[in-house]
């Protein structure tokens, strides 16, 4: 009986460790980029178009800055990126 309990507890311990390590591994691919767009005078720029380009795949993502000039890109895969900003007057 003791041997069965020991095997069961060992199996459960391995299962818990597997779940924990898979969660840590999954979190490594949830990078993000965020920032605030400002002009030369230091004022925030609302409504600007921010484009993020993955240099390895040429895939782009686009977002608009908020009223406070803030932008965010989430859930990015590892890679090298470039960012550009445009604002039409």
URNORTA-V115137 format. One record per pair of residues at least 12 apart in sequence whose C-alpha atoms are under 7 Angstrom apart, sorted by the first residue. I is the first residue (numbers start at 1). J is the second residue. Records with the same first field share a line. If there is no record, write none. Layout:
I = J  J
//
This chain:
29 = 75  76  77  78
30 = 74  75  76  77
31 = 74  75  76  77
32 = 73  74  75  76
33 = 72  73  74
34 = 71  72  73
35 = 70  71  72
36 = 69  70  71
37 = 69  70
38 = 69
44 = 68  69
45 = 69
46 = 65  66  67  68  69
47 = 64  65  66  67
48 = 64  65  85  86  87
49 = 62  63  64  65  85  86  87
50 = 62  63  64  84  85  86
51 = 63  83  84  85
52 = 81  82  83  84
53 = 81  82  83
54 = 79  80  81  82
55 = 80  81  82
56 = 80
//
